[in-house]
């Protein structure tokens, strides 16, 4: 007969947070103080006993449920799961010694300072924390008996299908889940290579471009061809007539920020169909656009389904530490991509995936994207206006979409500018560092986390740096004579 843990208080020791509480409960299961089926105290009662907040207990229960040690059912409270004692005595734990899952399941609040303008990190403070925690609790409550390696999250797959239909016009999507867009891209490279035995696989990339996609291609020994980034997007004129892979970021070219024209999108899809090629569409931040009409995802263009793979991620819309991405491969490559995923085990955390699915299904993602787009639009406008005031002749690109823009610095050593800005307290990324063959001097600047006064302060700092790094008394390119 199952016992109730409240019949005798748990010996908890000193509890300072989620990690301690989880460890103690698993240890009590292992030493027999708690047995399968035992009912745990309520979160409120256990919080009082442990001397911690109720939120700490809730997060600890979420983690224990995700690992299969406890199960919560409406009307019957929270109990120790069947088989938990055997697992605990065998040494199973919810994490490694130094790993804290709250850092990945709960979007982070700390990290880079607001003076770090390097791209890649959205503002996690914009997330509705109550909605997110409700999603995590709902996900944790339904995870008993789930094998995260064999069963993809049906919750997230279903939620993403509706999300992609509403936001990107992609109908009947059946996404495969990954731990990152890099993993999805690597799987697509491998699948295409498997379907091309005896042939050197060529990958065409825009340059400057996404270094992650380049690293994955080089890791697999593929033949990478670089094409200078064009304001209208990649042109098929230079691609040839042989089957190949094209990697592209058409919604907001990374890092320059151009949007691929509709004409180029159509001709690229037609080229892929004619040559039997694969186009990888990395839609890393396509959900954010400002004052412009949405352009169709490549996958929605007639004839694209057999030749375009769509890759998306939560890293820009929510937080990169969530580590959830998805891929819609062409039907002919789906099985080899699934095999790659099974062999390499690069799926997301089951709890993270289910939590994101619950977040989307509850409508919280739609509300978040609407709010975030308004905030990011305002921050982008502040930065553009400040740059125009301080250095009115600078060319700024990529302002219509995404979370970053580029400032071009013709004739400049952009790495020198980056170092000078860092000495002044600002972290930035040089545009030339993102190029392999077609270097363009400039700065890649994220405005996602800019504070109300940061834009003016940064633009003034950039003006001072450009003036200080003048050679021979010439006027800094991109800055007016009035500076100084």
Buried (B, 14 or more C-beta within 10 A) or exposed (E): EEEEBBEEEBEBEEBEBBBBBBBBBBBBBBEEBBBBBBBBBBBEBBBEBBEBEBEBBBBBBBBBBBBBBBBBEEEEBBBBBEEBBEBBEEEBBBBEEEEBBBEBBBBBEEEBEEBBBBBBBBBBEBBBEEBBBBBBBBBBBBBBEBEBEEEBBEBBBBBBBEBBEEBBEBEEBEBBBBBBBBBBBBBBBBBBBBBBEEEEBBBBBBBBBBBBBBEBBEEEEBEBBBBBBBEEBBBBEEBBEEBBBBBBBBBBBBBBBBBBBEEBBBBBBBBBBEBBBBBBBBBBBBBBBBEEEBBBBBBBBEEBBBBBBBBBBBBBBBBBBBBBBBBBBBEBBBEBBBBBBEEBEBBBBBBBBBBBBBBBBBEBBBEBBEEBBEBBBBBBBBBBEBBEEBBEEBEBBBBBBBBBBBBBBEEBBBBBBBBBBBEBEBBBBBBBBBBBEBBBBBBBBBBBBBEEEBBBBBBBBBBBBBBEBEEEEEBBBBBBEEBE
